[in-house]
Amino acid sequence: MRPSGRKPDEMRKVIIETGVSRHAEGSCLIKIGDTHVLCTASLDERVPPFLKNSGLGWVTAEYGMLPRATHSRMKREAKNGQSGRTQEIQRLVGRALRAGVDRVALGERQITIDCDVIQADGGTRCAAITGGWVALRLAVNNLMKAGQIITDPLSAPVSAISCGIYAGQPVLDLDYPEDSEAGVDGNFIMTGDRLVEIQMSAEGSTFSRDQMNVLLDLATQGNAALAAAQLEALK
């Protein structure tokens, strides 16, 4: 039995609210259960120096957790410096979102996705990627509406979900109680029916290829549901 009472293949409730930031070119608040992440997209008509005059656009991301996003207060990273975990996650978010971007069609401009965790209950990096794509989509929509780009640089939604083996059972969309005790934990990033990245590790017990296939099937199901929620939020 899962601590939440959910079935093994049951996700938490997903809510995506768009247009939550007045000044950002694209924004959303994504809630996956009790994990809440504010995602904003900011446009810069310049690219990093290493891409100057290349004709290629760039999408990057920054990630952070508010001090009281978790059970006990954390020190602000702006004051104490970013942890290795934060740097790893924001690189993952940027890398994942770029996988779904035609950088030639985007043109020589940069879009920065900021993902700020308001409340954490497991799966914050997955929520950041899923919500980050919605914010990116809205920013690109504004560029196309203004005639600044002609060809849509985005194709299928990019989303991410966690799967793992908890109490010996493969489960979809781990919350914190499951994540903290899972024997196997993985994050699956997809765009359409294509895999972008898998982060997976044994957290105390090894796993078989058959178990990996079961988790991949669960992740495919979960990412399809997230993609539907992303598109519904954009209507």
VMD Tcl script that draws the C-alpha trace (Angstrom):
set ca {
  {0.00 0.00 0.00}
  {1.32 3.44 -0.96}
  {1.37 6.02 1.87}
  {-1.04 8.21 -0.13}
  {-3.40 5.32 -0.83}
  {-2.88 5.70 -4.59}
  {-2.82 2.74 -6.95}
  {0.63 1.79 -8.32}
  {-0.09 3.47 -11.67}
  {-1.99 6.44 -10.24}
  {-0.52 9.93 -10.50}
  {-1.09 12.81 -8.15}
  {-3.52 15.51 -9.25}
  {-2.00 17.87 -11.83}
  {-3.02 21.55 -12.02}
  {-1.34 24.04 -14.36}
  {-2.31 27.72 -14.15}
  {-0.94 29.96 -16.91}
  {-0.28 33.70 -16.98}
  {0.53 33.94 -13.28}
  {3.38 36.44 -13.68}
  {2.52 39.86 -15.06}
  {5.92 40.72 -16.53}
  {7.29 37.41 -17.83}
  {6.89 36.55 -21.51}
  {5.50 33.18 -20.40}
  {4.57 31.82 -16.98}
  {2.71 29.11 -15.12}
  {2.20 27.68 -11.67}
  {2.30 23.90 -11.79}
  {0.94 21.83 -8.93}
  {1.57 18.10 -8.87}
  {0.03 17.00 -5.63}
  {1.70 19.03 -2.90}
  {4.68 19.96 -5.09}
  {4.17 23.50 -6.38}
  {6.59 25.21 -8.78}
  {6.42 28.69 -10.31}
  {7.89 28.70 -13.83}
  {8.62 31.85 -15.83}
  {10.15 32.39 -19.28}
  {12.19 35.53 -19.97}
  {13.24 36.61 -23.45}
  {16.62 38.11 -24.30}
  {17.36 39.14 -27.87}
  {20.99 38.20 -27.31}
  {22.64 34.81 -26.99}
  {25.65 33.78 -24.91}
  {29.00 34.79 -26.44}
  {29.77 31.26 -27.63}
  {26.69 31.40 -29.92}
  {27.14 34.91 -31.29}
  {26.69 35.04 -35.10}
  {25.85 31.31 -35.17}
  {22.20 31.78 -36.12}
  {21.23 29.47 -33.26}
  {18.99 30.26 -30.34}
  {19.45 29.07 -26.77}
  {17.22 27.91 -23.94}
  {18.62 27.75 -20.44}
  {17.16 27.32 -16.97}
  {17.65 28.28 -13.35}
  {16.16 26.36 -10.43}
  {15.78 27.17 -6.76}
  {13.81 26.29 -3.67}
  {12.30 28.85 -1.35}
  {13.61 28.59 2.22}
  {10.43 27.05 3.59}
  {9.53 24.86 0.63}
  {10.39 21.83 2.76}
  {9.61 20.62 6.30}
  {12.37 22.71 7.86}
  {13.78 26.04 6.73}
  {16.74 26.01 4.35}
  {19.24 28.83 4.03}
  {18.83 30.97 0.94}
  {21.23 29.87 -1.77}
  {21.52 33.45 -3.02}
  {23.31 34.17 0.25}
  {25.25 30.95 0.70}
  {25.93 29.84 -2.89}
  {24.23 27.18 -4.97}
  {24.45 23.58 -3.83}
  {25.65 20.86 -6.18}
  {22.08 19.52 -6.25}
  {20.68 22.84 -7.45}
  {23.31 23.17 -10.18}
  {22.67 19.62 -11.36}
  {18.90 20.14 -11.51}
  {18.98 23.42 -13.39}
  {21.36 21.95 -15.96}
  {18.96 19.04 -16.34}
  {15.97 21.36 -16.86}
  {17.78 23.41 -19.50}
  {19.10 20.32 -21.26}
  {15.67 18.69 -21.27}
  {13.88 21.71 -22.68}
  {16.49 22.31 -25.39}
  {15.85 18.77 -26.64}
  {12.44 19.92 -27.86}
  {13.61 23.15 -29.53}
  {14.58 23.79 -33.14}
  {17.29 26.32 -32.34}
  {17.58 27.47 -35.96}
  {13.88 28.35 -36.06}
  {14.16 30.10 -32.67}
  {16.71 32.47 -34.13}
  {19.61 34.12 -32.36}
  {17.87 34.86 -29.04}
  {17.83 33.31 -25.59}
  {14.91 32.25 -23.41}
  {15.64 31.69 -19.73}
  {13.30 29.48 -17.73}
  {13.23 30.20 -13.99}
  {11.80 27.43 -11.82}
  {11.14 28.38 -8.21}
  {9.89 25.66 -5.89}
  {7.26 27.10 -3.56}
  {6.42 23.80 -1.89}
  {8.18 20.45 -2.23}
  {6.74 16.96 -1.83}
  {8.92 14.97 -4.22}
  {9.42 15.29 -7.97}
  {10.40 18.97 -8.02}
  {12.75 18.59 -10.99}
  {10.05 16.76 -12.95}
  {7.51 19.48 -12.17}
  {10.07 22.14 -13.16}
  {10.61 20.54 -16.56}
  {6.89 20.02 -17.18}
  {5.92 23.53 -16.09}
  {9.01 25.03 -17.71}
  {7.88 23.77 -21.10}
  {4.48 25.46 -20.67}
  {6.18 28.78 -19.85}
  {8.50 28.30 -22.85}
  {5.53 27.53 -25.12}
  {3.79 30.73 -24.04}
  {6.90 32.83 -24.67}
  {7.31 31.31 -28.14}
  {3.62 31.92 -28.85}
  {4.18 35.61 -28.14}
  {7.18 35.71 -30.46}
  {5.16 34.12 -33.26}
  {2.19 36.42 -32.66}
  {4.51 39.41 -32.97}
  {5.95 38.02 -36.22}
  {9.45 37.78 -34.79}
  {9.71 34.10 -35.73}
  {7.93 32.41 -38.62}
  {8.50 28.69 -38.08}
  {7.41 27.20 -34.77}
  {10.59 26.00 -33.00}
  {8.64 23.74 -30.62}
  {7.09 20.43 -31.57}
  {5.76 18.01 -28.96}
  {5.58 18.93 -25.27}
  {8.52 18.03 -23.05}
  {7.56 16.56 -19.68}
  {9.08 14.49 -16.91}
  {7.84 12.11 -14.25}
  {9.37 9.95 -11.56}
  {8.92 6.21 -11.21}
  {10.43 3.82 -8.71}
  {10.20 0.64 -6.74}
  {8.63 1.26 -3.36}
  {8.07 -1.59 -0.89}
  {8.96 -3.99 -3.69}
  {6.34 -2.60 -6.08}
  {6.82 -0.46 -9.23}
  {4.96 2.84 -8.74}
  {4.32 5.99 -10.76}
  {4.90 9.58 -9.58}
  {6.68 9.26 -6.24}
  {5.85 11.72 -3.48}
  {8.36 12.51 -0.72}
  {7.52 9.60 1.64}
  {8.02 7.16 -1.25}
  {11.02 8.94 -2.74}
  {12.85 8.94 0.59}
  {12.40 5.19 1.05}
  {12.34 3.84 -2.53}
  {14.61 0.94 -3.35}
  {14.89 2.22 -6.93}
  {14.26 5.78 -8.05}
  {14.18 7.23 -11.56}
  {13.21 10.34 -13.51}
  {11.98 9.87 -17.08}
  {11.95 12.82 -19.50}
  {10.07 12.48 -22.77}
  {8.88 14.47 -25.75}
  {6.07 12.77 -27.59}
  {6.94 9.08 -27.68}
  {10.67 9.81 -27.63}
  {12.96 9.59 -24.63}
  {15.04 12.66 -23.79}
  {16.82 11.46 -20.67}
  {16.54 8.86 -17.92}
  {18.10 9.34 -14.49}
  {17.86 6.11 -12.56}
  {19.65 4.51 -9.64}
  {19.36 1.74 -7.09}
  {18.87 3.25 -3.64}
  {19.55 0.11 -1.65}
  {18.58 -2.75 -3.90}
  {19.48 -3.52 -7.50}
  {16.86 -3.90 -10.23}
  {16.38 -6.12 -13.25}
  {15.85 -5.23 -16.90}
  {12.27 -6.49 -16.61}
  {11.65 -4.10 -13.71}
  {13.21 -1.30 -15.75}
  {10.79 -2.05 -18.59}
  {7.82 -1.90 -16.21}
  {8.98 1.48 -14.92}
  {9.48 2.74 -18.47}
  {5.92 1.70 -19.34}
  {4.63 3.55 -16.27}
  {6.66 6.63 -17.22}
  {5.31 6.57 -20.79}
  {1.78 6.48 -19.40}
  {2.51 9.28 -16.95}
  {4.22 11.53 -19.48}
  {1.32 11.12 -21.89}
  {-1.02 12.33 -19.15}
  {1.28 15.28 -18.38}
  {1.46 16.25 -22.08}
  {-2.34 16.26 -22.21}
  {-2.44 18.49 -19.12}
  {0.12 20.86 -20.67}
  {-1.88 21.23 -23.87}
  {-5.13 21.65 -21.97}
  {-3.61 24.44 -19.87}
  {-2.51 26.25 -23.04}
  {-5.98 26.33 -24.60}
}
mol new
graphics top color blue
foreach p $ca { graphics top sphere $p radius 0.5 }
foreach p [lrange $ca 0 end-1] q [lrange $ca 1 end] { graphics top cylinder $p $q radius 0.2 }
display resetview
